[in-house]
Amino acid sequence: MESVREVLREILQELHPEIDAEKEKHLVEGGILDSFDLITLLTMIRERLHVTISADKIGPEHFDSIDALCALIGTLEKET
């Protein structure tokens, strides 16, 4: 079974194969992920990880890095 981190790495690799998602710390603020990418990312997270991220959680503080996304998903999983 893949970890959340591995799934996120795969998703980001599919969206932007030119970046090293593990090292990138400014996915949103650095302009790598645009609004279309975020919608795609949210959809893929819901499909592959069965986690729904609400609109109030969408922002650079949760989407700028794999670490931030893992933390958010971990928090959401504990709430359910």
DSSP file (Angstrom, degrees, kcal/mol; ACC not computed):
  #  RESIDUE AA STRUCTURE BP1 BP2  ACC     N-H-->O    O-->H-N    N-H-->O    O-->H-N    TCO  KAPPA ALPHA  PHI   PSI    X-CA   Y-CA   Z-CA
    1    1 A M              0   0    0      0, 0.0     2,-0.1     0, 0.0     0, 0.0   0.000 360.0 360.0 360.0 131.5    0.0    0.0    0.0
    2    2 A E        -     0   0    0      1,-0.1     2,-0.1     2,-0.1     3,-0.0  -0.446 360.0-121.8 -75.7 146.3    1.4    3.4   -1.0
    3    3 A S     >  -     0   0    0     -2,-0.1     4,-2.3     1,-0.1     5,-0.2  -0.399  26.0-108.4 -79.3 164.3    1.8    6.1    1.6
    4    4 A V  H  > S+     0   0    0      1,-0.2     4,-2.7     2,-0.2     5,-0.2   0.912 121.3  53.9 -56.3 -44.0    0.2    9.5    1.3
    5    5 A R  H  > S+     0   0    0      1,-0.2     4,-2.6     2,-0.2    -1,-0.2   0.910 107.8  49.1 -60.1 -44.1    3.5   11.0    0.5
    6    6 A E  H  > S+     0   0    0      2,-0.2     4,-2.3     1,-0.2    -1,-0.2   0.909 111.8  48.6 -63.8 -41.8    4.1    8.6   -2.4
    7    7 A V  H  X S+     0   0    0     -4,-2.3     4,-2.5     2,-0.2    -2,-0.2   0.930 112.4  48.3 -64.0 -45.0    0.7    9.2   -3.8
    8    8 A L  H  X S+     0   0    0     -4,-2.7     4,-2.8     1,-0.2     5,-0.2   0.905 110.0  52.4 -62.2 -41.2    1.2   13.0   -3.6
    9    9 A R  H  X S+     0   0    0     -4,-2.6     4,-2.2    -5,-0.2    -1,-0.2   0.921 110.8  47.9 -60.1 -43.9    4.6   12.7   -5.2
   10   10 A E  H  X S+     0   0    0     -4,-2.3     4,-2.1     2,-0.2    -2,-0.2   0.914 112.0  49.2 -63.1 -43.9    3.1   10.7   -8.1
   11   11 A I  H  X S+     0   0    0     -4,-2.5     4,-2.2     1,-0.2    -2,-0.2   0.943 113.1  46.0 -62.1 -48.1    0.3   13.2   -8.6
   12   12 A L  H  X S+     0   0    0     -4,-2.8     4,-3.0     1,-0.2    -1,-0.2   0.860 110.4  54.4 -64.9 -34.5    2.6   16.1   -8.6
   13   13 A Q  H  < S+     0   0    0     -4,-2.2    -1,-0.2    -5,-0.2    -2,-0.2   0.886 108.7  49.2 -64.7 -38.7    4.9   14.3  -11.0
   14   14 A E  H  < S+     0   0    0     -4,-2.1    -2,-0.2     1,-0.2    -1,-0.2   0.902 116.0  42.7 -65.8 -40.7    2.0   13.8  -13.4
   15   15 A L  H  < S+     0   0    0     -4,-2.2    -2,-0.2     1,-0.2    -1,-0.2   0.904 135.6  11.4 -71.8 -42.1    1.1   17.5  -13.2
   16   16 A H    ><  +     0   0    0     -4,-3.0     3,-1.7    -5,-0.2    -1,-0.2  -0.673  61.1 173.5-141.7  81.2    4.6   18.8  -13.5
   17   17 A P  T 3  S+     0   0    0      0, 0.0    -1,-0.1     0, 0.0    -4,-0.1   0.673  76.3  70.3 -64.0 -15.2    7.2   16.3  -14.5
   18   18 A E  T 3  S+     0   0    0     -5,-0.1     2,-0.3     2,-0.0    -5,-0.1   0.573  91.5  70.0 -80.3  -8.0    9.8   19.0  -14.7
   19   19 A I  S <  S-     0   0    0     -3,-1.7     2,-0.9    -7,-0.2     3,-0.1  -0.737  77.9-127.8-110.4 158.9   10.0   19.6  -10.9
   20   20 A D    >>  -     0   0    0     -2,-0.3     4,-1.8     1,-0.2     3,-1.0  -0.869  24.7-167.1 -98.6  97.2   11.3   17.7   -8.0
   21   21 A A  T 34 S+     0   0    0     -2,-0.9    45,-0.6     1,-0.3    -1,-0.2   0.770  81.6  59.9 -61.9 -27.9    8.2   17.7   -5.8
   22   22 A E  T 34 S+     0   0    0      1,-0.2    -1,-0.3    43,-0.1    45,-0.1   0.859 113.6  35.9 -67.8 -34.4   10.1   16.5   -2.8
   23   23 A K  T <4 S+     0   0    0     -3,-1.0     2,-0.3    43,-0.0    -2,-0.2   0.723  93.3 100.5 -92.0 -23.3   12.5   19.5   -2.8
   24   24 A E     <  +     0   0    0     -4,-1.8    42,-0.5     1,-0.1     3,-0.2  -0.475  38.5 173.2 -72.6 128.8   10.1   22.2   -3.9
   25   25 A K  S    S+     0   0    0     -2,-0.3    -1,-0.1     1,-0.1     4,-0.1   0.330  71.7  52.9-114.8   3.1    8.8   24.3   -1.1
   26   26 A H     >  +     0   0    0      1,-0.1     4,-1.5     2,-0.1     6,-0.6  -0.384  55.7 145.9-137.9  57.2    6.9   27.0   -3.1
   27   27 A L  T  4>S+     0   0    0     37,-2.5     6,-3.4    -3,-0.2     5,-0.9   0.900  85.6  22.5 -63.6 -41.6    4.5   25.1   -5.3
   28   28 A V  T >45S+     0   0    0      4,-0.2     3,-1.9    32,-0.2    -1,-0.1   0.915 128.0  44.8 -89.4 -55.2    1.7   27.7   -5.1
   29   29 A E  T 345S+     0   0    0      1,-0.3    -2,-0.2     2,-0.1    -1,-0.1   0.763 112.1  55.1 -64.8 -24.2    3.7   30.9   -4.1
   30   30 A G  T 3<5S-     0   0    0     -4,-1.5    -1,-0.3    34,-0.1    -2,-0.1   0.447 115.2-115.9 -86.7  -0.5    6.3   30.0   -6.7
   31   31 A G  T < 5S+     0   0    0     -3,-1.9    -3,-0.2     2,-0.2    -2,-0.1   0.606  82.8 119.1  80.0  11.5    3.7   29.9   -9.5
   32   32 A I  S   <S+     0   0    0     -5,-0.9     2,-0.6    -6,-0.6    -4,-0.2   0.944  72.6  47.6 -73.9 -48.0    4.3   26.2  -10.2
   33   33 A L  S    S-     0   0    0     -6,-3.4    -2,-0.2    -7,-0.1    -1,-0.2  -0.841  75.3-171.7 -95.4 122.6    0.7   25.2   -9.4
   34   34 A D     >  -     0   0    0     -2,-0.6     4,-2.3    -3,-0.1     5,-0.2  -0.415  44.5 -86.5-100.1-176.4   -2.0   27.4  -10.9
   35   35 A S  H  > S+     0   0    0      1,-0.2     4,-2.0     2,-0.2     5,-0.2   0.868 129.1  51.4 -62.3 -37.5   -5.7   27.3  -10.2
   36   36 A F  H  > S+     0   0    0      1,-0.2     4,-2.4     2,-0.2    -1,-0.2   0.922 109.4  50.9 -64.2 -43.1   -6.3   24.6  -12.8
   37   37 A D  H  > S+     0   0    0      1,-0.2     4,-3.1     2,-0.2    -2,-0.2   0.893 108.1  52.9 -60.3 -40.4   -3.6   22.5  -11.2
   38   38 A L  H  X S+     0   0    0     -4,-2.3     4,-2.7     2,-0.2    -1,-0.2   0.907 109.0  48.5 -64.0 -41.5   -5.1   22.9   -7.8
   39   39 A I  H  X S+     0   0    0     -4,-2.0     4,-2.2     2,-0.2    -1,-0.2   0.927 114.2  46.5 -63.3 -43.9   -8.5   21.7   -9.0
   40   40 A T  H  X S+     0   0    0     -4,-2.4     4,-2.6     2,-0.2    -2,-0.2   0.918 112.4  50.6 -62.9 -43.9   -6.9   18.7  -10.6
   41   41 A L  H  X S+     0   0    0     -4,-3.1     4,-2.6     2,-0.2    -2,-0.2   0.918 109.9  49.7 -60.7 -45.7   -4.8   18.0   -7.5
   42   42 A L  H  X S+     0   0    0     -4,-2.7     4,-2.2     1,-0.2    -1,-0.2   0.907 112.3  48.3 -60.0 -42.8   -8.0   18.2   -5.3
   43   43 A T  H  X S+     0   0    0     -4,-2.2     4,-2.4     2,-0.2    -2,-0.2   0.921 112.6  47.4 -64.3 -44.8   -9.8   15.8   -7.6
   44   44 A M  H  X S+     0   0    0     -4,-2.6     4,-3.0     2,-0.2     5,-0.4   0.874 110.7  51.8 -67.5 -37.3   -6.9   13.3   -7.7
   45   45 A I  H  X>S+     0   0    0     -4,-2.6     4,-2.4     2,-0.2     6,-0.9   0.924 111.6  47.7 -63.1 -43.7   -6.5   13.5   -3.9
   46   46 A R  H  X5S+     0   0    0     -4,-2.2     4,-0.8     4,-0.2    -2,-0.2   0.917 117.3  42.4 -62.7 -43.1  -10.2   12.7   -3.5
   47   47 A E  H  <5S+     0   0    0     -4,-2.4    -2,-0.2    -5,-0.2    -1,-0.2   0.914 125.5  30.8 -71.3 -43.9  -10.0    9.8   -6.0
   48   48 A R  H  <5S+     0   0    0     -4,-3.0    -3,-0.2    -5,-0.2    -2,-0.2   0.802 133.8  26.4 -90.2 -30.6   -6.7    8.2   -4.9
   49   49 A L  H  <5S-     0   0    0     -4,-2.4    -3,-0.2    -5,-0.4    -2,-0.1   0.510  93.7-129.3-111.3  -7.8   -6.7    9.0   -1.2
   50   50 A H     << +     0   0    0     -4,-0.8     2,-0.4    -5,-0.6    -4,-0.2   0.880  64.4 131.6  59.2  40.3  -10.4    9.2   -0.5
   51   51 A V        -     0   0    0     -6,-0.9     2,-0.5    -9,-0.1    -1,-0.2  -0.991  45.9-153.0-124.3 129.0   -9.9   12.6    1.2
   52   52 A T        -     0   0    0     -2,-0.4     2,-0.6    -3,-0.1    -9,-0.1  -0.900   7.4-155.1-103.4 126.7  -12.0   15.6    0.5
   53   53 A I        -     0   0    0     -2,-0.5    -7,-0.1   -11,-0.2     5,-0.0  -0.892  16.2-134.7-103.3 121.6  -10.4   19.0    1.1
   54   54 A S    >   -     0   0    0     -2,-0.6     3,-1.9     1,-0.1     4,-0.3  -0.300  22.6-108.5 -75.1 159.9  -12.8   21.8    1.7
   55   55 A A  G >  S+     0   0    0      1,-0.3     3,-1.5     2,-0.2    -1,-0.1   0.806 115.4  63.4 -58.6 -33.4  -12.5   25.2    0.1
   56   56 A D  G 3  S+     0   0    0      1,-0.3    -1,-0.3     3,-0.0    -2,-0.0   0.637 100.8  53.7 -70.5 -11.1  -11.4   26.9    3.4
   57   57 A K  G <  S+     0   0    0     -3,-1.9     2,-0.8     5,-0.0    -1,-0.3   0.456  81.8 105.9 -97.6  -3.0   -8.3   24.7    3.4
   58   58 A I    <   +     0   0    0     -3,-1.5     3,-0.0    -4,-0.3    -3,-0.0  -0.693  50.8  99.9 -85.4 112.1   -7.2   25.7   -0.1
   59   59 A G  S >> S-     0   0    0     -2,-0.8     3,-1.8     1,-0.1     4,-1.4  -0.956  84.6 -86.1-177.9 166.0   -4.2   28.1    0.2
   60   60 A P  H 3> S+     0   0    0      0, 0.0     4,-1.8     0, 0.0   -32,-0.2   0.819 117.7  66.8 -56.5 -32.8   -0.4   28.2    0.0
   61   61 A E  H 34 S+     0   0    0      1,-0.2    -3,-0.1     2,-0.2     4,-0.0   0.762 115.0  29.2 -63.2 -22.0    0.0   27.2    3.7
   62   62 A H  H <4 S+     0   0    0     -3,-1.8    -1,-0.2    -5,-0.1    10,-0.2   0.576 128.6  38.4-108.7 -14.4   -1.5   23.8    2.8
   63   63 A F  H  < S+     0   0    0     -4,-1.4    -2,-0.2     5,-0.1   -30,-0.1   0.354  84.0  92.3-121.8   4.7   -0.4   23.4   -0.8
   64   64 A D  S  < S+     0   0    0     -4,-1.8   -37,-2.5    -5,-0.2     2,-0.3   0.675  97.2   9.1 -77.9 -15.8    3.1   24.8   -1.1
   65   65 A S  S  > S-     0   0    0    -39,-0.2     4,-2.2    -5,-0.2     5,-0.2  -0.982  73.0-108.4-155.8 163.9    4.9   21.5   -0.4
   66   66 A I  H  > S+     0   0    0    -45,-0.6     4,-2.9   -42,-0.5     5,-0.2   0.895 119.3  56.7 -61.5 -39.8    4.4   17.8   -0.1
   67   67 A D  H  > S+     0   0    0      1,-0.2     4,-2.2     2,-0.2    -1,-0.2   0.927 107.9  46.5 -58.4 -45.4    5.1   18.2    3.7
   68   68 A A  H  > S+     0   0    0      2,-0.2     4,-2.3     1,-0.2    -1,-0.2   0.904 113.6  48.4 -64.6 -42.0    2.3   20.8    4.0
   69   69 A L  H  X S+     0   0    0     -4,-2.2     4,-2.8     2,-0.2     5,-0.2   0.906 110.5  51.0 -65.0 -42.0   -0.1   18.6    2.0
   70   70 A C  H  X S+     0   0    0     -4,-2.9     4,-2.6     2,-0.2    -2,-0.2   0.911 110.8  49.3 -61.2 -42.4    0.8   15.5    4.1
   71   71 A A  H  X S+     0   0    0     -4,-2.2     4,-2.2    -5,-0.2    -2,-0.2   0.925 112.3  47.6 -63.2 -44.8    0.1   17.4    7.3
   72   72 A L  H  X S+     0   0    0     -4,-2.3     4,-2.6   -10,-0.2    -2,-0.2   0.942 113.7  46.4 -61.5 -48.8   -3.2   18.7    6.0
   73   73 A I  H  X S+     0   0    0     -4,-2.8     4,-2.6     1,-0.2    -1,-0.2   0.892 110.7  53.3 -63.6 -39.6   -4.3   15.2    4.9
   74   74 A G  H  X S+     0   0    0     -4,-2.6     4,-1.6    -5,-0.2    -1,-0.2   0.912 110.6  47.2 -60.1 -42.8   -3.2   13.7    8.2
   75   75 A T  H  X S+     0   0    0     -4,-2.2     4,-1.4     2,-0.2    -2,-0.2   0.917 112.7  48.7 -64.0 -44.6   -5.3   16.2   10.1
   76   76 A L  H  X S+     0   0    0     -4,-2.6     4,-0.8     1,-0.2    -2,-0.2   0.872 108.8  53.2 -65.7 -37.3   -8.3   15.6    7.9
   77   77 A E  H >< S+     0   0    0     -4,-2.6     3,-0.5     1,-0.2    -1,-0.2   0.870 107.6  51.5 -66.1 -35.8   -8.0   11.8    8.2
   78   78 A K  H 3< S+     0   0    0     -4,-1.6    -1,-0.2     1,-0.2    -2,-0.2   0.810 104.8  57.5 -69.8 -29.2   -8.0   12.2   12.0
   79   79 A E  H 3<        0   0    0     -4,-1.4    -1,-0.2     1,-0.2    -2,-0.2   0.708 360.0 360.0 -74.2 -20.5  -11.1   14.3   11.9
   80   80 A T    <<        0   0    0     -4,-0.8    -1,-0.2    -3,-0.5    -2,-0.2   0.467 360.0 360.0 -92.7 360.0  -13.1   11.6   10.1
